[in-house]
Amino acid sequence: MLLDITPLKISRDYRLLFFGQLVSFFGSMMSFVVVPIQMYQLTESSLMVGLIGVAEFVPMFVLAFVGGALADAVDRRKMLRLTEVGQTIVTAILLGNSLLPSPKIWVLFVCVGIHAGLSGLQRPSFEALIPRIVPLEYMTAVSALNSLRYNFGAILSPVIAGFLVAGFGASVAYAIDLFTFAASLVAVWLIRAVPPAADADRPNLDSIKKGFRYAMSRQELLGTYLIDINAMLFGMPIALFPAIAAMYGGASVGFLFSAIAVGALVASLTSGWAKTVHRHGLAITLAAGLWGAAIIFFGLSNNFYLALFFLGVAGFFDMISGIFRSTVWNQTIPNHFRGRLAGIEMISYLTGPMLGNAEAGIVAHYFSVKTSIVSGGILTIIGTIILAVLLPKFIAYDGREGLKRKEIEEAERNNLLLAN
């Protein structure tokens, strides 16, 4: 079944965000690819490339909780505006650094850290905004459309970035990223205000604790976090792409980045069947295990094109997992918790890749690139099996029951507020 584009037809604000982010993300993916390439060019070390993930992780982890609390307490549109401006400034600094005769390594680390922190503030508001502007019954379609938007940039941008860096240097790619921010800035200035609920909790430590306790009390949510962290922590190979590409030529690095996105795009474009699946937890678990298997075959491949194929297969199953994880979050979490749990969600789906890149770089540094990739895929499968045994409610979770639970929880909260 083909892609469902109903959300684009019925929601003006979603259209603005979708197309604004489509253009902006195309540029952002260039910087995402160029930073590790530039780091490898300056240091010739996969370990240093992997440490980029550590620099990103700390500010993202701290500020995602703050961003989640703010998303439930302030106008989510304002949060998007402020963080988009901040990320534009960071990209301008990366551009300036790349134009220096000797670009500074510390500037790369600082910029990726600040950018990750701003993403930690921004993403919860973006995620919490979506259920307010698109009806809940279209959340699976929204997940697929967001995935399509992501993968459009993730396929084309890295390939172009690879050729640009090889032919002209990092500065051209950073300049394109800076230019494309105009689209997202226009979009966030044109969408309507999305004020918090009148009874919203104030953004403080107690409100963050409430959101965390709620997430931990529901095994179906906990499973979405842990399964993905496990898969990305052990199976993420991106930090090794510059070292792999060094064997095939500088421009080839873009194809490695794009291969995962090609598979993910195929999953998005053929995702119409996903709305007929209700055992979301089981689907996420199977997809995570198959991601690990594809990573093993990628690591064992001695042919560049075969390696690209298995990266594409890995991307396909990663996207299947992502579609169902997003559906669980959007369909079942009450609105008054949506921002705070979006912060936890962000931590879950970025912790794995960030720390996973560090893990991949460390193992490759002390052993080999192939050992790092293959062992990571094996550990992904083992970890997925262990989590499936430990989280039986997650495996048995039915999305129809989740929708009912959300309706009951929101009705009970409204009745309590009316009584007071």
Summary of the structure (lengths in Angstrom):
residues: 420
radius of gyration: 20.6
end to end distance: 48.0
largest distance: 68.7
contacts: 1647
relative contact order: 0.17
helix: 86%
strand: 0%
